[in-house]
Amino acid sequence: MPDHPAETGWHYSYSKSTAKAVYLHWKNDGFSGMLSKSQISFVKSLHQKKFRTEHSLFIVEGLKSVQEFLHSDYIIDTIYYNEIVMPKLGNLSQKIKMQQISSADLDRISALTTPQQVLALVKIPQINSFNLQQLAGNFSLALDGIQDPGNLGTIIRTADWFGIKNIICSVDTVEIYNPKVVQASMGSLPRINVVYGDLNSILKKCLVPVYGALLDGKSIYNTNFGTEGIVVLGNEGKGIRTENIDLIQMPVTIPLFGKAESLNVAISAAIFCSEIKRNFLK
């Protein structure tokens, strides 16, 4: 949301007809009470991508996730909390707007089935240009049309666990600021560089080996991954696009030992990350 002179204070209202925020009142030392209908409407509008884009804000829920964003380069705009969680947040910048609200109001604005005790509005950072040189000497993941928010969030969390810093997404991959993606990433999002772009063009130009998760590839357990590369993972139902399969230099498969029809893409990502690190540590 746009800044407003601190001496006047503020909080915001939201109009369904115009989808615009207007300013009401806020005090720098925080305040408590019920949320207005306009406040609730505004926060709930951020459940939708078009309003996240318009206001450059997204939602983070849960104490651990909010703490991770507080200790990152992301800018926290507003924190809504109940009295139980406030002591756990620690010393916060005076620039962060704070409002203590009831559990009932947290339920109303939450994007979760089981709401947490704290919800933050975080500013969407400006998009940074992506340099292909960032891929050299590292392993990165490339996601071709991943649609499930839970899968993307889990892949981000998995990449963080295994120390993989870059995730390249096709333009039709689910948005990282979707509340379900943010929740599933469990606070790992601030540590992962996630970029969106023309995946086919990136794969054509990159100078590191391109691996792909395919059914007819070499067994992952017999693959020497080396020290750098990109692993391409495909859409949950359709897999990797044909035009991107053509750019894969080393097809790799996770062998089937049982009778399951398929393997979840987030689980596949975890197995690839584990094998990459195991090979590196040999």
C-alpha positions in Angstrom: 0.0 0.0 0.0 1.2 3.6 -0.6 2.9 5.4 2.3 1.0 8.0 4.3 2.4 10.8 6.5 3.2 9.3 9.8 2.0 12.2 11.8 -1.6 11.8 10.6 -1.6 8.0 11.2 -3.7 5.6 9.2 -5.4 2.4 8.6 -7.2 1.4 5.5 -10.5 0.8 4.0 -11.4 -1.2 0.9 -14.2 -0.6 -1.7 -15.5 -3.6 -3.5 -16.7 -1.4 -6.3 -13.4 0.3 -7.0 -11.0 -2.3 -5.4 -9.1 0.7 -4.0 -7.7 1.3 -0.5 -8.6 4.5 1.4 -7.1 5.7 4.6 -8.7 5.8 8.0 -6.7 5.9 11.2 -3.7 4.2 12.7 -1.3 4.9 15.6 2.4 4.1 15.6 2.2 2.3 18.9 -0.4 -0.1 17.6 -4.0 -0.5 18.5 -6.5 -3.2 19.3 -10.1 -3.9 18.6 -12.4 -5.3 16.0 -11.6 -5.1 12.3 -14.0 -3.0 10.2 -15.8 -4.6 7.3 -13.7 -2.6 4.9 -10.5 -3.8 6.5 -11.7 -7.4 6.4 -12.7 -7.0 2.7 -9.3 -5.5 1.9 -7.2 -8.3 3.5 -9.5 -10.9 2.0 -9.1 -9.4 -1.4 -5.4 -10.3 -1.2 -6.4 -13.9 -1.4 -6.7 -13.2 -5.1 -3.8 -12.6 -7.4 -5.2 -9.6 -9.2 -5.4 -7.6 -5.9 -2.0 -8.8 -4.7 -0.6 -7.4 -7.9 -2.6 -4.2 -7.7 -1.6 -3.4 -4.1 1.9 -5.1 -4.2 1.0 -7.0 -1.0 0.7 -10.7 -0.1 -0.3 -12.6 3.0 2.0 -14.6 5.4 0.4 -16.6 8.2 1.8 -18.3 11.2 4.4 -17.3 13.8 7.4 -19.2 12.3 6.7 -17.9 8.8 6.2 -14.3 9.9 9.4 -14.4 11.9 11.4 -15.7 8.9 10.1 -12.7 6.8 10.9 -10.3 9.6 14.5 -11.5 9.4 14.7 -11.2 5.7 15.0 -8.4 3.1 11.2 -8.4 2.6 9.4 -5.4 3.9 6.5 -6.1 6.4 3.7 -3.6 6.0 1.2 -4.7 8.7 0.9 -7.4 11.3 -2.4 -8.6 12.7 -2.0 -10.7 15.9 -3.8 -11.9 19.0 -2.5 -11.2 22.5 -1.0 -14.7 22.9 1.5 -14.3 20.1 2.7 -10.7 20.6 5.6 -11.5 23.1 6.9 -14.1 20.7 7.4 -11.5 17.8 10.2 -9.7 19.6 11.2 -6.1 19.0 9.8 -4.8 15.8 10.5 -1.8 13.6 8.3 1.2 14.3 7.6 1.3 10.6 5.6 -1.9 10.8 1.9 -1.3 11.5 0.6 -3.4 14.3 -3.0 -4.3 15.2 -4.1 -6.7 17.9 -7.4 -8.4 16.9 -9.6 -11.2 18.1 -9.3 -14.8 17.0 -12.6 -14.4 15.3 -11.3 -11.6 13.2 -8.2 -13.6 12.4 -10.5 -16.4 11.2 -12.3 -13.9 8.9 -9.2 -12.6 7.1 -7.2 -15.9 7.1 -6.7 -17.9 3.9 -6.2 -21.0 5.9 -8.7 -23.7 6.9 -7.1 -23.6 10.4 -6.0 -19.9 11.0 -2.9 -19.1 12.9 -2.4 -16.5 15.7 -0.7 -14.0 13.5 -1.1 -12.7 9.9 1.2 -10.3 8.1 0.8 -8.2 5.0 4.2 -8.2 3.2 5.2 -6.0 0.3 5.9 -7.8 -3.0 9.5 -6.9 -4.0 10.4 -5.4 -7.4 11.3 -8.1 -9.9 15.0 -8.4 -10.3 16.6 -9.3 -13.6 17.8 -12.9 -13.9 21.4 -13.5 -15.0 22.2 -16.9 -16.4 25.6 -16.6 -14.8 23.9 -17.3 -11.5 23.4 -20.9 -12.7 27.1 -21.6 -13.0 28.7 -23.8 -10.3 25.3 -24.6 -8.7 22.3 -26.8 -9.2 18.9 -25.2 -9.8 15.4 -26.4 -10.3 13.2 -25.6 -13.3 9.5 -26.0 -13.0 7.4 -26.5 -16.2 3.8 -25.6 -15.5 3.5 -26.6 -11.8 -0.1 -25.8 -10.9 -0.7 -27.0 -7.3 0.2 -24.3 -4.7 1.1 -27.0 -2.1 3.5 -28.6 -4.5 5.3 -25.4 -5.3 5.5 -24.4 -1.6 6.9 -27.8 -0.7 9.5 -27.6 -3.5 10.6 -24.2 -2.2 11.0 -25.6 1.3 12.8 -28.7 0.0 15.2 -26.5 -2.1 16.0 -24.5 1.1 16.7 -27.7 3.0 19.2 -28.9 0.5 20.8 -25.5 -0.1 19.5 -25.0 -3.7 19.1 -21.3 -4.2 17.5 -20.9 -7.6 14.1 -22.0 -8.9 13.2 -21.1 -12.4 9.5 -21.2 -13.2 7.6 -21.2 -16.5 5.2 -18.2 -16.7 2.2 -20.5 -16.2 3.5 -22.0 -13.0 1.4 -21.0 -10.0 2.4 -17.7 -8.4 4.7 -17.8 -5.4 2.7 -15.3 -3.4 -0.4 -17.4 -3.5 -1.2 -17.9 0.2 -1.2 -21.6 -0.1 2.3 -21.5 -1.6 3.6 -19.2 1.1 2.1 -21.4 3.8 3.5 -24.7 2.3 7.0 -23.1 2.0 7.0 -22.7 5.9 9.2 -19.6 5.9 11.7 -20.8 3.3 10.6 -18.4 0.5 12.8 -15.4 1.6 15.9 -17.6 1.2 15.1 -18.9 -2.4 15.5 -16.9 -5.6 12.4 -17.7 -7.5 12.1 -16.3 -11.0 9.5 -16.6 -13.8 10.2 -16.5 -17.5 10.3 -18.2 -20.8 11.6 -21.6 -19.7 12.4 -22.8 -23.2 14.5 -19.7 -23.9 16.4 -20.1 -20.7 17.1 -23.7 -21.3 18.4 -22.9 -24.8 20.8 -20.3 -23.5 22.1 -21.8 -20.2 25.6 -23.2 -20.2 25.2 -25.8 -17.5 23.9 -29.4 -18.1 20.2 -29.8 -18.3 18.7 -32.8 -16.5 15.0 -33.8 -16.8 12.7 -35.9 -14.7 11.3 -38.4 -17.4 10.0 -41.9 -17.3 12.4 -43.2 -20.0 15.6 -41.7 -18.5 18.6 -43.2 -16.8 18.1 -44.4 -13.2 18.7 -41.5 -10.8 20.7 -44.0 -8.7 23.2 -44.5 -11.5 23.5 -40.8 -12.6 26.6 -38.8 -11.9 25.2 -35.3 -11.4 28.5 -33.5 -11.2 28.7 -30.0 -9.6 26.3 -27.9 -11.6 23.1 -28.2 -13.7 19.4 -27.6 -14.0 16.8 -30.2 -13.1 13.5 -29.8 -15.1 10.4 -31.0 -13.4 7.1 -31.1 -15.2 3.4 -30.4 -14.7 1.5 -32.7 -12.3 -0.6 -34.2 -15.1 1.1 -33.5 -18.4 4.8 -33.6 -17.5 7.4 -31.6 -19.3 6.4 -29.9 -22.5 7.7 -31.5 -25.7 9.7 -28.4 -26.7 11.5 -28.5 -23.4 12.1 -32.2 -23.5 14.0 -31.6 -26.7 16.4 -29.5 -24.7 17.1 -32.0 -21.9 20.6 -33.4 -22.3 20.3 -36.1 -19.6 16.9 -37.7 -19.0 16.7 -39.2 -15.5 14.0 -41.4 -14.0 13.2 -42.4 -10.5 12.8 -46.2 -10.8 9.5 -47.8 -9.9 9.7 -50.7 -7.4 6.1 -50.9 -6.5 2.8 -50.5 -8.3 2.0 -46.8 -7.8 0.7 -45.1 -11.0 2.8 -41.9 -10.5 5.0 -39.9 -8.1 4.1 -36.5 -6.7 6.2 -33.8 -8.3 7.3 -32.3 -4.9 8.4 -35.8 -3.8 10.3 -36.2 -7.1 12.0 -32.8 -6.4 13.1 -34.0 -3.0 14.6 -37.2 -4.3 16.5 -35.3 -7.0 17.8 -32.8 -4.5 18.9 -35.6 -2.2 20.7 -37.5 -4.9 22.4 -34.3 -6.2 23.8 -33.6 -2.7 24.7 -37.2 -2.1 26.7 -37.3 -5.3 28.4 -34.0 -4.4 29.5 -35.3 -1.0 31.0 -38.5 -2.4 
